[in-house]
Amino acid sequence: ESLSCHRDVSRHCGPCTNPMNTQCNLYCAQSSDACVESSITCQPGVACNLGCSSLYGCMGAIIQAVQAPSLIMTCSSSTGCESSTVIGGINTDIVITCNGYENSCKDLILEAPQGGNIIINCDGWNSCTGLTVNAY
């Protein structure tokens, strides 16, 4: 299942609800600031893919992947995920790719104290400046 999210419609994005899902795809891409300061929730028990590809796409958002087995989050625009907070659950595997032109994951906070495998790719200019990872 795929959902296209925009804060002008709702400050809450997700979760997907189809019980037959094998993955939930959440997109914040329709316009600049699509999901700014929104609450984004992954479907429990289902792999979650989050695309923040618009300018300021998920800036300041709170991403809840507490009950998802995995989260793949792509921040492919300038300041796409700046100052966002990602919360992972027990054994949640998390991959965050910060490949926007600049500041794509600046000041992002990842809270995954009991998370599974965590991979953060910082490929843009200042893409991970000030990034905080709380994991054991």
C-alpha positions in Angstrom: 0.0 0.0 0.0 1.2 3.5 -0.7 0.1 6.8 0.8 0.8 10.3 -0.4 0.9 12.7 2.5 0.6 16.5 2.8 0.3 18.6 5.9 -2.4 20.8 4.3 -4.7 17.7 4.3 -3.6 16.3 7.6 -0.7 16.7 10.1 -0.8 12.9 10.4 0.6 10.5 7.8 -0.1 6.8 8.0 -0.2 4.2 9.0 -1.2 2.0 6.1 -4.1 -0.1 7.1 -4.5 -3.0 4.6 -3.8 -6.2 6.6 -2.5 -7.9 3.4 0.4 -5.4 3.1 3.9 -6.7 2.8 5.2 -3.1 3.0 3.8 0.4 3.6 5.1 3.2 1.4 4.7 6.8 2.7 5.5 9.7 0.4 6.1 13.3 1.3 6.8 14.6 -2.2 3.9 16.5 -3.7 5.1 20.0 -2.9 7.7 21.7 -0.8 7.1 21.3 2.9 4.8 18.4 2.3 5.1 16.8 5.7 6.8 19.6 7.7 6.2 19.1 11.5 3.9 16.2 10.8 3.5 12.9 12.7 4.3 10.0 10.4 3.5 6.5 11.5 4.5 3.1 10.1 2.1 0.2 10.0 2.7 -2.3 12.8 4.3 -5.5 11.6 5.0 -4.3 8.1 8.2 -3.0 6.4 8.0 0.8 6.1 9.5 3.0 3.3 9.4 6.7 3.8 10.3 9.1 0.9 11.0 12.7 1.8 11.9 14.0 -1.6 10.4 17.5 -1.7 12.2 20.6 -0.4 11.7 20.7 3.4 9.7 17.4 2.8 9.8 15.9 6.4 11.5 18.8 8.2 10.7 18.7 11.9 8.5 15.6 11.5 8.2 12.8 14.0 8.5 9.4 12.4 7.2 6.5 14.5 8.6 3.1 13.4 8.1 1.6 16.9 6.2 -1.5 15.7 7.6 -1.8 12.2 10.2 -4.5 11.6 12.2 -2.1 9.4 12.3 1.5 8.2 13.9 2.7 5.0 13.9 6.5 5.0 15.2 8.5 2.1 15.9 12.2 2.5 16.7 13.2 -1.1 16.1 17.0 -1.0 17.8 20.0 0.6 16.7 20.1 4.3 14.4 17.1 3.5 14.6 15.6 7.0 16.3 18.4 8.9 15.4 18.5 12.6 13.2 15.4 12.3 13.0 12.7 15.0 12.9 9.0 14.1 11.8 6.5 16.8 12.5 2.9 16.2 11.3 -0.1 18.1 12.8 -3.3 19.5 14.9 -4.9 16.8 13.7 -2.4 14.1 16.2 -2.4 11.3 16.7 1.2 10.1 18.4 2.6 7.0 18.4 6.4 6.6 19.8 7.8 3.4 20.7 11.6 3.5 21.5 12.4 -0.1 19.9 15.8 -0.7 22.0 18.7 -2.0 22.6 20.1 1.5 21.5 19.7 5.1 19.2 16.8 4.2 19.5 15.2 7.7 20.9 18.1 9.7 20.1 17.9 13.4 18.1 14.7 12.9 17.6 12.7 16.0 17.4 8.9 15.9 16.0 7.2 19.0 16.6 3.4 18.7 17.8 2.2 22.1 16.8 -1.4 21.3 16.9 -1.2 17.6 18.2 -3.8 15.2 20.8 -2.9 12.5 21.2 0.8 11.9 22.7 2.3 8.8 22.9 6.0 8.1 24.3 7.2 4.7 25.4 10.8 4.6 26.0 11.7 1.0 25.1 15.4 0.7 26.9 18.6 1.8 26.5 19.0 5.5 23.9 16.2 5.3 24.4 14.8 8.7 25.7 17.9 10.7 24.4 17.7 14.2 22.8 14.3 13.8 22.2 12.4 17.0 21.9 8.7 17.3 20.7 7.2 20.6 21.2 3.4 20.3 23.0 0.7 22.3 
